[in-house]
Amino acid sequence: MITIKVMSLVIEPRVLKGFRDFLPSAEIERRGFVERVETVFRSFGFVPIDTPALEYAEVLLGKAGGETEKQVYRFNDNGGRDVALRFDLTVPFARFVAEHRADLPLPFKRYHIAKVWRGENTQRGRYREFTQCDFDCIGGDSAAADFEILLMMREALSAAGAPSITIHLNHRGLFNRFLSTIDASGKSIEILRAVDKLAKAGKEEVLKTLSTFLDDERSRKILDYVEAKGSWDETFYAMTSAAGSDNPDAERLKTLRDFMLDTGTQDIFKLNPSITRGLDYYTGLVFETFLNDMPSIGSVCSGGRYDNLTGLYSKEALSGVGSSIGLDRLLAALEALGRTAKRKTYADLAIICVDEKRGGLYQSMAGRFREAGIPCEVFFEAKKQSAQFALAESKGIGWALIPDLDSATSGGGSGSGAVILRNLALRQNSAELSIDNAILFLKKNLT
């Protein structure tokens, strides 16, 4: 007897490590987040743009270097072109500005919310495919532009439902001045990257890294410089004593401090000389935002000033400042803190199907509720009402509408007639109501 082994034609459904599907409850939360922060961005006069997910590798990697370049998804396409998936939204923005400069009034204020890709190690709130919410102002170097970005960070995170935050900021220019005083400017990039790991790796590990290319004395001076010395004023005095107080970088920090005091926002800002940001293109102010209730998850919104980024793609080197909210990391933190809604649907009302031939009437009724701002879903099959109630509850819908077909008319699509509303959580029915009264009732009772 010959046994023939038949291979299964069913492909196992699975996703790559670091990539995810989003069920409705998660995607509703994400879309709600995007809508809320977009409202904030627009209120500041910022406009949306979009760029391709795939770019020429030389465009994306012209100024990345280091670990970032190692994490990029890079390959040759079918035409033999060296291409890469964008690893952030700032570098494509620089290319965008250089390419469309003639059509952009300066200063140009944009926001861009889209997916990016990095082949890094996955952990809580950190994935290989994730969404960034970027907002930048390009075309001018002023403390006012820096401060507007900082205020937008506060407003956007508040609108997104984030609890209390602290924005840590530093000035890379001042740090570079300090490195000049200890004759370490030639290793500034390596030093910045080492210091950027201080919060995760600890002082001893950073000291060990610094000691691979600097002597012990200069390594310890660097660690002393990046340690906050107490209040804003105390830390600022220590920084300027080491780097010099009579320079534009120190003056920029002074001006920003004045703006904070003018707006009464000084309590959410902390001067932190260890904040350096790992990417090479930052040249001035840099900042990172931490949730006071969960600082361990890391920065949820970060960025800085980049004075030379567009110079890679154009002879006109425009200065810019911007920030990026890590949507996935922030939502992971909010979920852990119990601050997400977990909605499964947008609908507040389900219209029960009593007779499948009256689908037009049900849609007419639904139209009345939708016009009144009450999202509703029409059920299509005349199953038992108990089964339809259970379906509505499984979707997270709180109310059901039961039409009285004996009194209902569909003339002209009016959706008139008596109806009964059922509170699905309490298992309670209302008395018969007109559509108008049902709308008023729900508006009072929906939360």
Summary of the structure (lengths in Angstrom):
residues: 447
radius of gyration: 28.1
end to end distance: 69.8
largest distance: 93.6
contacts: 1379
relative contact order: 0.11
helix: 43%
strand: 19%
